[in-house]
């Protein structure tokens, strides 16, 4: 048995998990959890990355002896370093307003269809590419010598060595998914200096040992290597989908829902671009072909607005509300910003001529029905666009705890749903580290180990399939 520390950072919290891996065993335990609370300052919304780093150090101290460390986090955001390697200000939050209207300026130079054909990335206003264009006239950017994505920034502080992990780099909209290298064409036409980025690393590559100062602060005995894992948390989560064979779809659930397929090659057609699917890179040469859906952010924001009521009781009440009474487009950018979420959902229902949900249970049921419909649409369209049929849908991540959402997704798709593991990103992180040590084989072996050792819940579709078809049609008509 060997022990691995998985630093797993989400949009609202971070954690350090310890995975123990043997030939036929896989265990995961939480060593430390800490809040990830963005801060609004006069110039905009920022990540408190120093607090995150302090949480990582505290987590490594709590983890005790480990054989290596890996870091995964959300995508697209970055820190800028000066010539001395010092951080130039707190990283900007992807929900900051600075990228409003930037995409249209980019498309004036590089049309959206050409940009998609070169990078395969769906349009999202916060893609790193748009952030860079928004920032390049700033004083901070003028002094930048290096750009490190969030997991790479933390790895740099732990080791003193710089690199750019590939799965996360693929979310910048500056990587060609066919060659799995930087797109010099896109960068050149938009005046982006690729020299800002550190050399690319693959999942499993060495990222350097913990610095002496880190060893002293955490009480660990060196050497302790840090490894590049699939550092985009979705890439780690997809690596931990306990699927057998290739005819499966996945939904990585949490603040976002990432719904799609694992493919051998990208889908770069105009139809794919129009449907807003993205081609992000995964482990072992795979492509994560998926759509970003607003996810449980909708419910999280409502719960926050309601003063944090008991979620279990709220979901039980929502299960008793009539199904599909009112639904909204869970992928609508109108729901991206924080604040007033219950009112905004009610307003969207009113604007589309549907009954307006009033109680907390009615709003919650509207959100979960809407998410199930968004999952249905994404998985059905992905199969058509990629010509890749599926027989089962795997839900991993925080949404596995929401039995109502899992059942509604099975009902909406008319396919069985297998839920688990909940801590998929951390499991994927640990397994890539263990594979680098030779404890497990290819990703099939990783998934078989997960299937054999982790609890899963299976949901069979039930109810009236025609009602879901009618609701999907109604939602489509309302947003034309």
C-alpha positions in Angstrom: 0.0 0.0 0.0 1.2 3.5 -0.8 -0.3 6.8 0.3 -1.0 9.8 -2.0 -2.1 13.4 -1.2 -4.7 14.7 -3.6 -5.2 18.5 -3.4 -8.6 19.0 -4.9 -9.8 22.6 -5.3 -13.4 23.5 -6.2 -15.1 26.8 -6.7 -16.5 26.9 -3.1 -14.1 24.7 -1.1 -10.8 23.0 -1.2 -9.7 19.7 0.4 -6.6 17.6 0.8 -7.6 13.9 0.5 -5.3 11.0 1.2 -5.6 7.9 -1.0 -4.2 4.6 -0.1 -3.6 2.3 -3.1 -2.7 -1.4 -3.3 -2.9 -4.1 -6.0 -6.6 -4.7 -5.2 -7.4 -1.9 -2.8 -8.3 1.7 -3.0 -9.2 3.9 0.0 -9.8 7.7 0.3 -10.0 9.8 3.4 -10.3 13.5 4.0 -7.3 15.0 5.8 -8.4 18.7 5.7 -11.2 20.8 4.1 -11.1 24.6 3.8 -13.3 27.3 2.4 -12.6 28.9 -1.0 -14.3 32.3 -0.6 -13.7 34.8 -3.4 -13.3 38.4 -2.5 -14.8 41.4 -4.2 -12.4 44.3 -4.2 -12.8 47.7 -6.0 -11.3 46.4 -9.2 -13.4 43.3 -9.3 -13.9 39.7 -8.1 -10.6 37.9 -7.1 -9.6 34.5 -5.7 -7.9 34.5 -2.3 -5.1 32.3 -3.6 -2.9 32.9 -0.5 -5.7 31.5 1.7 -5.9 28.5 -0.7 -2.2 27.9 -0.4 -2.3 28.1 3.3 -5.1 25.5 3.3 -3.0 23.2 1.1 -0.1 23.5 3.5 -2.4 22.8 6.5 -3.8 19.8 4.6 -0.4 18.3 3.9 0.5 18.7 7.5 -2.7 16.8 8.5 -2.1 14.2 5.8 1.1 12.9 7.3 3.5 10.7 5.4 2.7 10.5 1.7 4.5 9.1 -1.3 3.6 12.0 -3.6 1.3 15.0 -4.0 -1.0 16.0 -6.9 -3.1 19.1 -7.5 -6.3 19.6 -9.5 -8.6 22.6 -9.6 -11.2 24.4 -11.7 -10.1 25.6 -15.1 -9.3 28.8 -17.0 -8.0 31.0 -14.2 -4.4 31.9 -13.7 -1.8 33.9 -11.8 0.8 36.2 -13.4 4.4 36.2 -12.1 7.1 38.9 -12.6 10.7 38.3 -13.6 11.6 37.3 -10.0 8.8 34.7 -9.9 6.6 36.8 -7.5 2.8 36.8 -7.9 1.4 40.0 -9.5 -1.8 40.3 -7.6 -4.6 37.8 -6.7 -5.9 35.8 -9.7 -9.1 37.2 -11.3 -12.2 35.1 -10.8 -13.8 33.7 -13.9 -17.2 35.2 -12.9 -15.6 38.7 -12.9 -17.2 41.1 -15.4 -14.0 42.1 -17.3 -14.6 39.7 -20.2 -18.0 41.2 -21.1 -18.0 42.1 -24.8 -14.5 40.7 -25.3 -15.5 37.7 -27.4 -17.0 39.9 -30.1 -13.6 41.8 -30.3 -11.8 38.5 -30.7 -14.1 37.3 -33.4 -13.6 40.4 -35.4 -10.0 39.3 -35.8 -10.5 35.5 -35.7 -14.1 34.5 -36.6 -15.8 32.2 -34.1 -16.0 29.3 -36.7 -12.2 29.5 -37.4 -11.4 29.7 -33.7 -13.5 26.6 -33.0 -11.9 24.7 -35.9 -8.5 25.4 -34.5 -9.1 24.7 -30.8 -12.4 22.9 -30.5 -13.4 24.9 -27.4 -17.0 25.9 -26.8 -17.8 29.6 -26.4 -17.7 30.6 -22.7 -17.2 34.3 -21.9 -14.6 33.4 -19.2 -12.3 31.2 -21.4 -8.6 32.1 -20.7 -8.2 33.4 -24.2 -10.8 36.1 -23.5 -9.4 36.8 -20.1 -5.9 37.4 -21.7 -7.3 39.8 -24.3 -9.2 41.7 -21.6 -6.1 42.0 -19.4 -3.3 42.7 -21.9 -3.5 46.5 -21.7 -3.2 46.4 -17.9 -0.1 47.5 -15.9 0.0 44.0 -14.2 0.1 42.3 -17.6 2.8 44.6 -18.8 5.1 43.3 -16.0 4.2 39.6 -16.4 6.9 37.2 -17.4 5.0 34.0 -16.7 1.4 32.8 -16.6 0.6 29.7 -14.4 -2.8 28.1 -14.3 -4.1 27.7 -10.7 -2.9 24.1 -10.1 0.5 24.9 -11.6 0.8 28.1 -9.5 0.3 26.1 -6.3 2.7 23.4 -7.6 5.3 26.1 -8.2 5.0 27.4 -4.7 5.4 23.9 -3.4 8.4 23.0 -5.5 9.9 26.1 -7.1 9.5 24.5 -10.5 7.2 25.7 -13.3 5.1 23.8 -15.8 1.7 23.8 -17.6 -0.3 20.6 -17.3 -1.9 19.6 -20.6 -5.6 18.8 -19.6 -5.9 22.2 -18.0 -4.0 24.0 -20.7 -6.6 22.6 -23.2 -9.3 24.8 -21.5 -7.4 28.0 -22.4 -8.6 28.0 -26.0 -5.0 28.1 -27.1 -4.4 24.4 -27.6 -5.0 22.3 -30.8 -6.8 19.2 -29.7 -5.5 17.2 -32.7 -1.8 17.8 -32.0 -2.2 18.3 -28.2 0.2 21.3 -28.4 -0.2 25.0 -28.4 -2.0 26.6 -31.4 0.6 29.0 -32.7 -1.9 30.2 -35.4 -4.5 31.3 -32.8 -1.9 32.9 -30.5 -0.2 34.7 -33.4 -3.4 36.1 -34.9 -4.5 37.4 -31.5 -1.1 38.7 -30.4 -0.8 36.4 -27.5 2.8 35.5 -26.5 3.0 31.7 -25.8 6.3 32.4 -24.1 4.2 33.4 -21.1 3.4 29.7 -20.5 5.8 27.3 -18.9 6.6 24.0 -20.7 3.7 21.5 -21.1 3.5 18.5 -18.8 1.5 15.3 -19.2 -0.5 13.7 -16.4 1.9 11.6 -14.4 5.0 13.7 -15.2 7.2 14.8 -12.3 6.6 18.4 -11.2 9.5 18.5 -8.7 10.0 17.7 -5.0 8.6 19.7 -2.1 10.9 22.5 -1.2 12.8 22.4 2.1 10.7 25.2 3.5 7.5 23.3 2.7 8.8 20.2 4.3 9.7 22.1 7.4 6.3 23.8 7.5 4.3 20.6 7.0 6.4 18.3 9.0 6.9 15.9 6.1 10.1 14.0 5.6 11.6 14.4 2.1 12.0 13.7 -0.6 8.3 14.0 -1.4 7.7 14.4 -5.2 4.9 16.5 -6.6 3.3 15.0 -9.8 1.3 16.6 -12.5 -2.0 14.8 -12.5 -5.0 15.5 -14.8 -5.0 19.0 -13.1 -8.3 20.1 -14.5 -10.7 18.7 -11.9 -13.1 17.5 -14.6 -10.3 15.6 -16.4 -9.5 13.9 -13.1 -13.2 13.2 -12.5 -13.6 11.6 -15.9 -10.5 9.5 -15.3 -12.4 8.1 -12.3 -15.6 7.3 -14.1 -16.0 3.5 -13.2 -17.2 2.6 -16.7 -16.8 -0.7 -18.5 -16.3 -0.5 -22.3 -16.8 2.6 -24.4 -20.5 3.0 -24.7 -21.0 5.3 -21.8 -21.7 9.0 -21.1 -20.7 10.9 -18.0 -22.0 13.8 -16.0 -19.5 15.4 -13.6 -21.7 17.2 -11.2 -21.0 20.0 -8.7 -21.2 23.8 -9.1 -21.2 22.9 -12.8 -22.6 19.9 -14.7 -20.1 18.7 -17.4 -22.0 16.3 -19.6 -20.5 14.4 -22.5 -18.5 11.5 -23.9 -14.9 10.2 -23.8 -13.6 10.1 -27.4 -10.4 9.2 -29.3 -10.5 12.3 -31.5 -12.1 15.8 -31.3 -15.3 16.7 -33.1 -14.6 20.1 -34.9 -17.6 20.4 -37.2 -19.7 23.5 -37.6 -22.7 21.6 -36.1 -20.7 20.9 -33.0 -19.7 24.5 -32.6 -23.3 25.6 -33.1 -24.4 23.2 -30.4 -21.7 24.7 -28.1 -19.8 21.5 -27.3 -16.2 21.6 -26.2 -13.2 19.3 -26.9 -11.0 19.3 -23.8 -8.1 16.9 -23.4 -8.1 13.9 -21.0 -5.6 11.3 -20.0 -4.1 8.7 -22.4 -4.7 10.8 -25.5 -8.5 11.0 -25.0 -10.8 13.9 -25.7 -13.5 15.0 -23.2 -16.3 16.0 -25.6 -18.8 17.8 -23.4 -21.1 20.7 -22.7 -20.9 23.0 -19.7 -24.2 23.3 -17.9 -24.8 25.8 -15.0 -25.2 22.8 -12.6 -26.0 22.9 -8.9 -24.8 26.5 -8.8 -28.4 27.4 -9.4 -29.5 25.5 -6.2 -26.4 26.6 -4.2 -27.2 30.2 -4.9 -30.9 29.8 -3.9 -29.9 28.0 -0.7 -27.5 30.8 0.1 -30.2 33.4 -0.5 -32.6 31.4 1.8 -30.2 31.5 4.7 -28.8 27.9 4.3 -32.0 25.8 5.2 -31.7 22.0 5.7 -31.0 20.7 2.2 -32.2 17.2 2.9 -35.6 18.4 4.0 -35.8 20.8 1.0 -35.1 18.0 -1.4 -37.8 15.8 0.2 -40.3 18.6 -0.2 -39.2 19.1 -3.8 -39.8 15.4 -4.5 -43.5 15.9 -3.6 -43.9 18.9 -6.0 -45.6 18.0 -9.4 -42.9 17.2 -12.0 -42.1 19.5 -15.0 -44.6 22.2 -14.0 -42.0 24.9 -14.9 -38.5 24.6 -16.4 -35.7 27.0 -17.4 -32.7 26.7 -19.6 -30.0 25.6 -17.1 -27.3 26.6 -19.6 -28.4 30.2 -19.9 -25.7 32.7 -19.3 -28.3 34.8 -17.5 -27.7 32.6 -14.5 -23.9 32.9 -14.4 -23.5 35.8 -12.0 -24.2 35.4 -8.3 -27.2 37.0 -6.5 -31.0 37.0 -6.5 -31.2 33.5 -8.0 -34.7 32.6 -6.7 -36.1 35.8 -8.2 -34.2 35.3 -11.5 -35.6 31.8 -11.9 -39.1 33.0 -11.2 -38.6 35.8 -13.7 -37.4 33.4 -16.4 -40.5 31.2 -15.9 -42.8 34.3 -16.0 -41.1 35.5 -19.2 -41.6 32.2 -20.9 -45.3 32.0 -20.0 -45.0 29.2 -17.5 -46.4 28.9 -14.0 -44.1 30.9 -11.6 -42.7 28.8 -8.8 -43.2 30.5 -5.5 -42.3 28.3 -2.6 -38.7 27.1 -1.9 -39.7 23.5 -2.8 -41.3 24.6 -6.1 -38.1 26.6 -7.1 -35.9 23.6 -6.1 -38.0 21.2 -8.2 -37.9 23.7 -11.1 -34.1 23.7 -10.9 -33.7 19.9 -10.7 -36.2 19.2 -13.5 -34.3 21.8 -15.6 -31.0 20.2 -14.9 -32.3 16.8 -15.8 -33.6 18.3 -19.1 -30.2 19.9 -19.7 -28.4 16.6 -19.1 -30.8 14.9 -21.5 -30.2 17.4 -24.2 -26.4 17.4 -23.8 -26.1 13.6 -23.9 -28.5 13.1 -26.7 -26.8 15.8 -28.9 -23.3 14.5 -28.1 -24.2 11.0 -29.3 -25.6 12.4 -32.5 -22.7 14.8 -33.2 -20.0 12.3 -32.4 -21.8 9.3 -33.8 -21.1 7.5 -30.5 -24.1 5.7 -28.9 -24.2 5.0 -25.2 -26.0 2.5 -23.0 -25.4 3.9 -19.6 -24.8 7.3 -18.0 -22.3 7.7 -15.1 -22.9 10.6 -12.7 -19.8 11.4 -10.5 -19.1 14.3 -8.1 -21.2 16.1 -5.6 -24.5 15.5 -7.4 -24.3 11.8 -6.6 -25.6 12.8 -3.1 -28.7 14.2 -4.7 -30.8 11.1 -5.3 -33.7 13.1 -6.7 -31.4 14.7 -9.4 -29.9 11.3 -10.3 -33.4 9.7 -10.7 -34.7 12.6 -12.7 -31.7 12.4 -15.0 -32.4 8.6 -15.6 -36.1 9.4 -16.2 -35.3 12.3 -18.6 -32.8 10.2 -20.7 -34.6 6.9 -20.6 -31.2 5.3 -19.7 -29.9 3.7 -16.5 -27.8 6.1 -14.4 -24.9 4.8 -12.2 -24.0 7.3 -9.5 -20.6 7.3 -7.8 -17.9 8.0 -6.8 -18.7 11.3 -5.1 -15.0 12.3 -4.8 -14.3 11.5 -8.4 -11.7 14.2 -9.0 -9.7 13.2 -5.9 -9.9 9.5 -7.0 -8.6 10.4 -10.5 -5.9 12.5 -8.9 -4.7 9.6 -6.7 -4.9 7.0 -9.4 -2.7 9.0 -11.8 -0.1 9.3 -9.0 -0.4 5.6 -8.3 -0.1 4.7 -11.9 3.1 6.8 -12.2 4.5 4.5 -9.4 3.4 1.4 -11.3 0.7 0.3 -8.8 -2.1 0.3 -11.5 -2.1 -0.1 -15.2 -4.0 1.8 -17.9 -7.2 3.7 -17.5 -9.2 0.5 -17.9 -7.4 -1.0 -14.9 -8.0 2.3 -13.0 -11.7 2.1 -13.7 -11.9 -1.6 -12.8 -10.3 -0.9 -9.5 -12.8 1.8 -8.8 -15.7 -0.4 -9.8 -14.4 -3.2 -7.5 -13.8 -1.0 -4.4 -16.2 1.9 -4.4 -20.0 1.9 -3.7 -22.3 2.8 -6.6 -26.0 3.4 -6.8 -28.0 2.5 -10.0 -31.1 4.4 -11.0 -33.4 2.8 -13.6 -35.6 5.1 -15.7 -39.2 5.3 -14.7 -42.3 7.4 -15.4 -43.7 8.8 -18.6 -41.1 9.3 -21.3 -43.6 11.4 -23.3 -43.8 14.0 -20.6 -40.1 14.5 -20.7 -40.2 14.8 -24.5 -43.0 17.4 -24.2 -41.1 19.4 -21.6 -37.9 19.4 -23.7 -39.9 20.6 -26.7 -41.6 23.3 -24.5 -38.3 24.5 -23.3 -36.8 24.6 -26.8 -39.8 26.6 -28.1 -39.6 29.1 -25.2 -35.9 29.9 -26.0 -36.1 30.2 -29.7 
